[in-house]
Amino acid sequence: MSRTTRQKSRYLTPDVLDKIGTLELAAREVVEGLRVGMHKSPLRGFSTEFAQHRGYVPGDNLRRIDWRVYGRTERYYVKLYEAETNFDANLLLDASASMRYGSGAFTKLEYAKYMVASMAYLIINQRDSVGLGVFDSALRSYVRPKGSPSVIEDIARELEQAEPRQRTDVAGLLHDFAVRMPRRGFVMLFSDLLDNVDAFMKGLDHLRFRGHNVTVFQILDPDELNFPFHGTCRFQGLEGSPEVLTQPSRIRAAYLEELRKLLGQIREGCERRHTDYVLVDTSRPVDEVLSTYLIRRLRSKAR
């Protein structure tokens, strides 16, 4: 990736890219792609890593028969191989109204944009393909996955234009991409997940049924995680909920308990579906969050 491309978006910060640039985004499961790359594929080829045998059927290439096995069993078996291939990654950015909140230097949406830009750069840098979907209650804009470095400019342009609006429908978007993606690959969701959990899990089920690797980054502000408010506060609903005037000290314990239950539900649901889950506190540096995630994936691949 050229230095010029890096400088075309404020979301591609050299500090973050330098820290995560040497880490590989390793697919835990098989993925499909169009080019030869670094990831295991269910596609079977020749002259790659041996996978398994299966019984010979009429029409199979005779050169694939394992004659050593025939000598032991007097049965015909052909060799199957694991092709090595690249993957397509779709990065899905929640740009609904609730992502507008931010108590520090960044709103949740701005923070998510930095994460998306950095991940897109990393994926292209390792010669895989990446695309971007920006959504609220529906898919607002879509950059189809490409392996060319020029896709970073397309993604950067969409990130610059994305503004929070309307309500969110995470589940509907996941169902959309389960059908939209023609081959197995990566789906990475960047959202605060302030939506119906049961519907969200059904969307995950659809993606996983289609064989996609899924990573969920749940992005929350430290105010949402810790509820540090005092005195009397007026809380404004960002997606149509009514305003609430209250003393935070009276509801803090109940709020934190409900939050604990919600996060536990989402984490456990992701784990049951073999989906990577990362709770993101926007007070943490982006490079720290992404490096921790990527190292964890590398370790899971090594096991």
Residue pairs with C-beta under 8 A, 6 or more apart in sequence:
1 121
1 124
1 125
1 149
1 152
2 149
5 12
5 149
5 152
5 153
6 12
6 14
6 17
6 121
8 152
8 153
8 156
9 117
9 152
9 156
9 159
9 160
10 160
11 113
11 114
11 116
11 117
11 118
11 156
11 159
11 160
12 117
12 118
12 121
12 152
12 156
13 114
13 118
13 286
15 287
16 114
16 118
16 285
16 286
16 287
16 290
17 118
17 121
17 122
19 287
19 291
20 118
20 122
20 287
20 290
20 291
20 294
21 121
21 122
21 125
23 122
23 291
23 294
23 295
23 298
24 38
24 126
24 294
24 298
25 89
25 119
25 122
25 123
25 126
25 128
25 186
25 294
25 297
26 39
26 297
26 298
26 300
26 301
27 39
27 40
27 87
27 186
27 213
27 301
28 213
28 274
28 276
28 297
28 300
28 301
29 40
29 211
29 213
29 274
30 39
30 40
30 41
30 42
30 184
30 211
31 39
31 40
31 41
31 85
31 86
31 87
31 88
31 183
31 184
31 185
31 186
31 213
32 41
32 42
32 43
32 85
32 87
32 183
32 184
32 185
33 39
33 41
33 85
33 86
33 87
33 88
33 128
33 129
33 183
33 185
34 85
34 86
35 85
35 86
35 127
35 147
36 83
36 84
36 85
36 86
37 84
37 85
37 86
37 87
37 127
37 128
38 84
38 86
38 126
38 127
39 84
39 85
39 86
39 87
39 128
40 82
40 84
40 85
41 82
41 83
41 84
41 85
42 184
43 83
43 85
44 51
44 80
44 81
44 82
44 83
45 81
45 83
46 64
46 81
47 81
48 81
48 82
48 83
48 84
49 81
49 82
49 84
50 79
50 80
50 81
50 82
51 80
51 81
51 82
52 80
53 66
53 69
53 77
53 78
53 79
53 80
54 77
54 78
54 80
55 75
55 76
55 77
55 78
56 65
56 76
56 77
56 78
60 78
61 78
64 78
64 79
65 76
65 77
65 78
66 77
66 78
66 79
69 75
69 77
70 76
70 77
86 127
86 128
86 129
86 147
87 128
87 129
87 185
87 186
87 213
88 128
88 129
88 130
88 131
88 145
88 181
88 183
88 185
88 186
89 119
89 123
89 128
89 129
89 130
89 131
89 145
89 185
89 186
89 187
89 188
90 130
90 131
90 132
90 133
90 145
90 177
90 181
90 185
90 186
90 187
90 188
91 116
91 119
91 120
91 130
91 131
91 132
91 133
91 155
91 188
91 190
92 132
92 133
92 135
92 173
92 177
92 187
92 188
92 189
92 190
92 191
93 109
93 112
93 113
93 116
93 132
93 133
93 134
93 135
93 159
93 162
93 190
93 191
94 109
94 112
94 135
94 136
94 168
94 170
94 189
94 190
94 191
94 192
95 109
95 134
95 135
95 136
95 140
95 162
95 163
95 164
95 165
96 135
96 136
96 137
96 164
96 165
96 166
96 167
96 168
96 239
97 136
97 164
97 165
97 166
97 167
97 168
97 238
97 239
98 108
98 164
98 168
98 192
98 194
98 238
98 239
99 107
99 108
99 109
99 112
99 164
99 191
99 192
99 219
100 107
100 108
100 109
100 164
100 238
101 107
101 108
101 221
101 223
101 224
101 238
102 108
102 110
102 111
102 221
102 282
103 221
103 222
103 223
104 221
104 222
104 282
104 283
106 114
106 282
107 164
108 192
108 219
108 220
108 221
108 282
109 162
109 164
111 219
111 280
111 282
111 286
112 190
112 191
112 217
112 219
113 159
113 162
114 286
115 190
115 217
115 219
115 280
115 286
115 289
115 290
116 132
116 155
116 159
116 190
117 152
117 155
117 156
117 159
118 286
118 287
118 290
119 130
119 188
119 290
120 130
120 132
120 151
120 152
120 155
121 152
122 290
122 294
123 129
123 130
124 130
124 147
124 148
124 149
124 151
124 152
127 147
128 147
129 145
129 146
129 147
129 151
130 145
130 146
130 151
130 155
131 142
131 143
131 144
131 145
131 146
131 151
131 155
132 141
132 142
132 143
132 154
132 155
132 158
132 159
133 139
133 141
133 142
133 143
133 173
133 177
134 140
134 141
134 142
134 158
134 162
135 168
135 169
135 173
136 164
136 165
136 166
136 167
136 168
136 169
137 166
137 167
137 168
137 169
137 172
138 169
138 172
138 173
139 173
139 176
140 162
141 158
141 161
141 162
143 151
143 154
143 155
143 158
145 151
145 185
146 154
166 239
167 239
167 240
168 191
168 194
168 195
168 239
169 195
170 189
170 191
170 193
170 195
170 199
170 200
170 203
171 195
171 196
171 199
171 200
171 202
171 203
172 203
173 203
174 187
174 189
174 200
174 203
174 204
174 206
174 207
175 202
175 203
175 206
177 187
177 207
178 203
178 206
178 207
178 209
178 210
178 212
181 187
181 210
181 212
184 210
184 211
184 212
184 213
185 212
185 213
186 212
186 213
186 214
186 215
187 207
187 212
187 213
187 214
187 215
188 214
188 215
188 217
189 214
189 215
189 216
189 217
190 217
190 219
191 216
191 217
191 218
191 219
192 218
192 219
192 220
192 224
193 200
193 216
193 218
193 266
194 239
197 262
197 265
197 266
197 269
200 266
200 269
201 269
201 273
204 214
204 216
204 269
204 270
204 273
204 275
205 273
207 214
208 214
208 273
208 274
208 275
213 276
214 273
214 275
214 276
215 275
215 276
215 277
215 278
215 293
216 266
216 270
216 275
216 276
216 277
216 278
217 278
217 280
218 263
218 266
218 277
218 278
218 279
218 280
219 280
219 282
220 279
220 280
220 281
220 282
221 282
222 228
222 281
222 282
222 283
223 229
224 259
225 259
225 281
227 248
227 252
227 255
227 256
227 259
229 248
229 252
230 248
230 249
231 247
231 248
232 245
232 246
232 247
233 245
233 246
233 247
233 248
234 243
234 244
234 245
235 243
235 244
235 245
235 246
236 243
237 243
237 244
263 279
266 277
267 277
267 279
270 276
270 277
271 277
276 293
276 297
278 289
278 293
280 289
